[in-house]
């Protein structure tokens, strides 16, 4: 047991929320498929000559960069560490939803509710409410970081949409 896990068990510390890349074959293959999909979308977005192509192009670049980093890091970790150990039967951080399929199903439903909320109240207000709630429900318990991530996302989206693409973010209904 690591020092951090022992401290958590004793109630002296919060568990580490660092996410280690999945260096199992499933994670590597998923990241590689995502990389290929991002490249296809990037090539397709280059054919859009107006400002409407800015968001898909930025999203595709983000997907390509992040999935490429995931593939490289996972392959390097697999080479250095070998195959990952079998997952523990109990989640490392007990949470409302546990792990696995329940979290994925909840995330899919949450995104559906978010899309409906964005249609009703607007993208910006929906993001300011749904993002911190989701982080809290996913057992991320650092309020300052939740507020910083939410505020940073709001500022970035406002700049990207309002200033660059001339699309208002803070109006009701999309």
C-alpha positions in Angstrom: 0.0 0.0 0.0 1.4 3.4 -0.9 1.9 6.2 1.7 -0.9 8.2 0.1 -3.3 5.2 0.4 -2.3 4.5 4.0 -2.8 8.2 4.9 -6.2 8.1 3.3 -7.2 4.9 5.1 -6.2 6.5 8.4 -8.3 9.6 7.5 -5.2 11.9 7.4 -5.3 12.8 3.7 -7.4 12.9 0.6 -6.7 10.3 -2.0 -4.6 11.3 -5.0 -6.8 12.4 -7.9 -4.0 12.1 -10.4 -5.2 10.0 -13.3 -2.7 7.6 -14.7 -3.0 6.9 -18.4 -4.4 3.5 -19.2 -1.5 1.5 -20.6 -3.6 -1.6 -21.3 -4.3 -2.6 -24.9 -7.9 -1.5 -24.7 -6.9 2.0 -23.7 -4.1 2.2 -26.3 -6.4 0.9 -29.1 -9.2 3.4 -28.0 -6.8 6.3 -28.1 -5.4 5.2 -31.5 -9.0 5.0 -32.9 -9.7 8.4 -31.4 -6.5 9.8 -33.0 -7.6 8.5 -36.4 -11.1 9.9 -36.0 -9.6 13.3 -35.0 -7.4 13.3 -38.0 -10.4 12.6 -40.3 -12.4 15.4 -38.7 -9.4 17.8 -38.9 -9.1 17.1 -42.7 -12.8 17.6 -43.1 -12.8 20.8 -41.1 -10.2 22.3 -43.4 -12.7 22.4 -46.2 -14.9 24.9 -44.2 -13.5 28.3 -45.2 -15.7 30.5 -43.0 -15.5 31.1 -39.2 -17.9 28.2 -38.8 -15.0 25.9 -39.3 -13.1 27.4 -36.3 -14.8 25.3 -33.6 -14.6 21.9 -35.4 -11.0 22.6 -36.4 -10.0 23.5 -32.8 -11.9 20.5 -31.4 -10.2 18.2 -33.9 -6.8 19.6 -33.1 -7.4 19.1 -29.4 -8.5 15.5 -30.0 -5.5 14.7 -32.2 -3.0 16.2 -29.7 -4.5 14.7 -26.6 -5.1 11.2 -28.1 -1.5 11.2 -29.6 -0.1 12.1 -26.2 -2.2 9.3 -24.6 -0.9 6.7 -27.1 2.7 7.7 -26.7 2.6 7.8 -22.9 0.6 4.6 -22.7 3.0 2.8 -25.0 6.0 4.1 -23.1 4.5 3.1 -19.7 3.6 -0.4 -21.1 7.2 -0.8 -22.2 8.6 0.3 -18.9 6.0 -1.1 -16.5 4.7 -4.0 -18.4 1.0 -4.9 -18.6 -1.2 -3.1 -16.0 -2.3 -5.1 -13.0 -5.9 -6.4 -12.7 -8.2 -3.7 -11.5 -9.1 -3.8 -7.8 -12.5 -5.1 -6.8 -13.2 -2.0 -4.7 -12.8 1.5 -6.2 -9.8 3.4 -4.9 -11.9 6.4 -4.1 -15.4 5.4 -2.9 -18.0 7.5 -4.6 -21.6 7.8 -5.3 -21.4 5.9 -8.6 -18.5 3.5 -8.0 -16.6 2.7 -11.2 -17.1 1.3 -14.6 -20.4 0.9 -16.4 -22.4 2.9 -13.9 -20.2 6.0 -14.3 -20.2 5.7 -18.1 -24.0 5.4 -18.2 -24.4 8.3 -15.7 -22.0 10.5 -17.9 -24.0 9.7 -21.0 -27.3 10.7 -19.3 -25.7 13.8 -17.8 -24.5 14.9 -21.2 -28.1 14.4 -22.6 -29.5 16.5 -19.7 -26.8 19.1 -20.4 -27.7 19.4 -24.0 -31.3 19.9 -23.2 -30.5 22.5 -20.5 -28.2 24.3 -23.0 -31.1 24.5 -25.5 -33.4 26.0 -22.8 -31.1 28.4 -20.9 -28.1 28.8 -23.2 -24.7 27.2 -23.3 -23.0 29.5 -20.8 -25.5 29.3 -17.9 -25.9 25.5 -18.4 -22.1 25.0 -18.3 -21.8 27.1 -15.1 -24.3 24.9 -13.3 -23.7 21.4 -14.9 -19.9 21.4 -14.8 -19.4 21.8 -11.1 -22.3 19.5 -10.2 -20.9 16.8 -12.5 -17.4 17.2 -10.9 -18.9 16.9 -7.4 -21.0 13.9 -8.3 -17.9 12.2 -9.8 -16.3 12.5 -6.4 -14.0 15.4 -7.1 -14.0 17.1 -3.7 -11.8 20.1 -4.1 -14.1 23.1 -4.2 -11.5 25.7 -5.1 -10.3 23.6 -8.1 -14.0 23.0 -9.1 -14.5 26.8 -9.2 -11.2 27.4 -11.0 -11.9 24.8 -13.7 -15.5 26.1 -14.2 -14.4 29.8 -14.3 -11.5 29.0 -16.6 -13.8 27.0 -18.9 -16.3 29.9 -19.0 -13.6 32.5 -19.8 -12.1 30.3 -22.5 -15.5 29.5 -24.1 -16.5 33.2 -23.9 -13.3 34.3 -25.6 -13.5 31.5 -28.2 -17.1 32.0 -29.2 -17.8 35.7 -28.5 -14.5 37.3 -29.4 -13.3 34.9 -32.1 -16.3 33.4 -33.8 -18.9 36.1 -33.0 -21.3 33.6 -31.5 -23.0 34.7 -28.3 -22.6 32.2 -25.5 -24.6 33.9 -22.7 -28.0 34.1 -24.3 -30.9 31.7 -23.7 -31.6 29.0 -26.2 -29.2 28.1 -28.9 
